[in-house]
């Protein structure tokens, strides 16, 4: 029966974990606190930035889980499919989708590198490095009134939370366990 359902829905047990993990990341990035309290721009670009912030923090943890990065790659595949679909939904033509996708992928890689540097900074420099990563992500042009310190503090707390997690507990309890309150 399971095989029949998988064939009919196009989803297998191999895609269920990446899909549910990506859905949890999206749900966390849409929490109203990021936009109301922390004043991240509630725009398409702002929402992408908050999503990319979460991906840049969670994906390295997923890669280190011991499944050779399979879950992390599956989540990234879901992200790419979601962005492709969103671009088409807002009317980006077929010829321009590839170019826009390369731009989004480049933005994600740049942001991930900034967060990786921030988390690797010495303890006394980590807060400043985290604030710089958030600024580059959320407010690169200095045009918002986002609370960069609050967002940077959240990223550091989230990173520490992930480092304390047992991957088996996440597998058992579900991907919602990955996150903390903003």
Secondary structure per residue as TSV (DSSP state, phi and psi in degrees):
chain	resnum	aa	ss	phi	psi
A	1	X	-	360.0	-42.3
A	2	X	H	-59.7	-42.0
A	3	X	H	-62.5	-38.1
A	4	X	H	-64.0	-45.7
A	5	X	H	-62.2	-42.2
A	6	X	H	-61.7	-41.6
A	7	X	H	-67.2	-41.1
A	8	X	H	-70.0	-36.9
A	9	X	H	-92.8	-14.5
A	10	X	T	76.0	9.2
A	11	X	-	-116.1	136.2
A	12	X	-	-118.0	175.4
A	13	X	H	-63.2	-23.4
A	14	X	H	-72.2	-26.7
A	15	X	H	-97.2	-13.6
A	16	X	H	-65.0	-46.8
A	17	X	H	-65.3	-46.7
A	18	X	H	-62.4	-38.8
A	19	X	H	-65.9	-45.5
A	20	X	H	-69.6	-33.8
A	21	X	H	-69.0	-44.5
A	22	X	H	-62.7	-41.1
A	23	X	H	-60.6	-38.7
A	24	X	H	-66.8	-38.4
A	25	X	H	-64.7	-44.5
A	26	X	H	-62.6	-44.8
A	27	X	H	-60.6	-42.7
A	28	X	H	-64.1	-42.3
A	29	X	H	-69.7	-16.8
A	30	X	T	-94.9	4.2
A	31	X	-	-59.8	134.0
A	32	X	H	-62.4	-23.0
A	33	X	H	-59.2	-34.6
A	34	X	H	-64.4	-31.9
A	35	X	H	-97.8	-35.1
A	36	X	T	-85.8	-61.1
A	37	X	T	-73.4	-48.8
A	38	X	S	-88.4	-8.2
A	39	X	-	60.7	32.7
A	40	X	-	-64.2	142.9
A	41	X	-	-59.3	126.8
A	42	X	-	-88.6	66.7
A	43	X	S	-130.6	173.9
A	44	X	H	-58.7	-45.8
A	45	X	H	-65.6	-43.3
A	46	X	H	-63.0	-42.3
A	47	X	H	-67.3	-37.9
A	48	X	H	-61.8	-41.9
A	49	X	H	-62.6	-41.2
A	50	X	H	-69.8	-38.0
A	51	X	H	-63.6	-46.3
A	52	X	H	-62.3	-36.4
A	53	X	H	-58.8	-46.9
A	54	X	H	-66.7	-42.8
A	55	X	H	-60.4	-42.4
A	56	X	H	-65.7	-22.5
A	57	X	H	-92.0	-41.7
A	58	X	H	-80.4	-39.5
A	59	X	H	-58.0	-45.9
A	60	X	H	-59.9	-36.1
A	61	X	H	-65.3	-42.2
A	62	X	H	-63.9	-37.3
A	63	X	H	-64.9	-29.3
A	64	X	T	-87.6	4.1
A	65	X	T	-67.4	-23.2
A	66	X	S	106.8	-0.3
A	67	X	S	-98.2	23.2
A	68	X	T	61.0	28.5
A	69	X	T	79.1	10.2
A	70	X	H	-61.8	-44.6
A	71	X	H	-66.8	-41.7
A	72	X	H	-60.5	-44.2
A	73	X	H	-64.9	-39.5
A	74	X	H	-62.9	-39.2
A	75	X	H	-66.0	-43.4
A	76	X	H	-62.8	-37.7
A	77	X	H	-62.2	-40.6
A	78	X	H	-63.1	-42.2
A	79	X	H	-59.5	-47.6
A	80	X	H	-61.3	-45.1
A	81	X	H	-62.7	-40.3
A	82	X	H	-64.5	-44.8
A	83	X	H	-66.2	-40.9
A	84	X	H	-58.9	-47.6
A	85	X	H	-62.6	-42.8
A	86	X	H	-64.1	-41.0
A	87	X	H	-63.0	-43.5
A	88	X	H	-65.7	-37.4
A	89	X	H	-63.8	-35.1
A	90	X	T	-87.9	5.7
A	91	X	T	99.1	12.0
A	92	X	-	-70.9	128.7
A	93	X	-	-70.4	158.3
A	94	X	H	-53.5	-40.3
A	95	X	H	-68.9	-26.8
A	96	X	H	-93.6	-15.8
A	97	X	H	-59.3	-45.9
A	98	X	H	-58.9	-44.1
A	99	X	H	-63.5	-44.5
A	100	X	H	-66.0	-38.2
A	101	X	H	-64.7	-40.2
A	102	X	H	-62.8	-38.3
A	103	X	H	-65.5	-44.1
A	104	X	H	-64.0	-41.5
A	105	X	H	-63.8	-41.4
A	106	X	H	-62.8	-40.0
A	107	X	H	-63.7	-43.3
A	108	X	H	-61.2	-46.5
A	109	X	H	-61.7	-44.2
A	110	X	H	-61.2	-44.1
A	111	X	H	-66.4	-40.9
A	112	X	H	-61.7	-41.4
A	113	X	H	-62.6	-40.2
A	114	X	H	-63.7	-43.7
A	115	X	H	-68.2	-37.6
A	116	X	H	-61.6	-43.7
A	117	X	H	-62.9	-41.5
A	118	X	H	-61.8	-44.8
A	119	X	H	-70.7	-24.6
A	120	X	H	-88.5	-8.6
A	121	X	S	-65.6	151.6
A	122	X	-	-57.5	153.5
A	123	X	H	-47.6	-44.5
A	124	X	H	-75.6	-14.4
A	125	X	H	-104.2	-7.4
A	126	X	H	-63.8	-41.5
A	127	X	H	-61.8	-45.0
A	128	X	H	-66.1	-40.8
A	129	X	H	-65.8	-38.9
A	130	X	H	-65.0	-42.2
A	131	X	H	-63.2	-38.0
A	132	X	H	-67.2	-40.9
A	133	X	H	-62.1	-43.8
A	134	X	H	-65.1	-42.5
A	135	X	H	-60.0	-45.4
A	136	X	H	-63.2	-31.2
A	137	X	H	-83.7	-54.4
A	138	X	H	-87.6	-36.3
A	139	X	-	-137.5	60.0
A	140	X	T	-64.0	-27.0
A	141	X	T	-102.0	3.3
A	142	X	S	65.6	31.8
A	143	X	-	-105.6	2.2
A	144	X	S	-116.2	169.9
A	145	X	-	-108.6	32.4
A	146	X	-	-60.4	144.5
A	147	X	-	-83.8	85.3
A	148	X	H	-63.4	-35.7
A	149	X	H	-64.7	-42.4
A	150	X	H	-65.4	-43.3
A	151	X	H	-65.7	-39.8
A	152	X	H	-65.1	-41.6
A	153	X	H	-60.7	-40.5
A	154	X	H	-61.4	-45.0
A	155	X	H	-62.0	-39.1
A	156	X	H	-67.9	-41.9
A	157	X	H	-64.3	-41.5
A	158	X	H	-63.3	-42.6
A	159	X	H	-61.1	-46.1
A	160	X	H	-62.3	-39.7
A	161	X	H	-60.4	-47.4
A	162	X	H	-61.4	-41.1
A	163	X	H	-63.1	-25.2
A	164	X	H	-86.8	-9.7
A	165	X	-	-79.9	146.6
A	166	X	-	-94.5	120.1
A	167	X	H	-53.6	-33.3
A	168	X	H	-64.6	-35.6
A	169	X	H	-67.5	-37.1
A	170	X	H	-67.1	-42.0
A	171	X	H	-60.3	-39.9
A	172	X	H	-73.8	-45.6
A	173	X	H	-92.9	-14.5
A	174	X	-	101.3	164.2
A	175	X	G	-69.2	-14.1
A	176	X	G	-61.2	-23.0
A	177	X	G	-67.4	-16.5
A	178	X	G	-66.8	-21.1
A	179	X	-	-113.7	159.8
A	180	X	-	-119.2	167.1
A	181	X	-	-67.5	140.1
A	182	X	-	-63.3	360.0
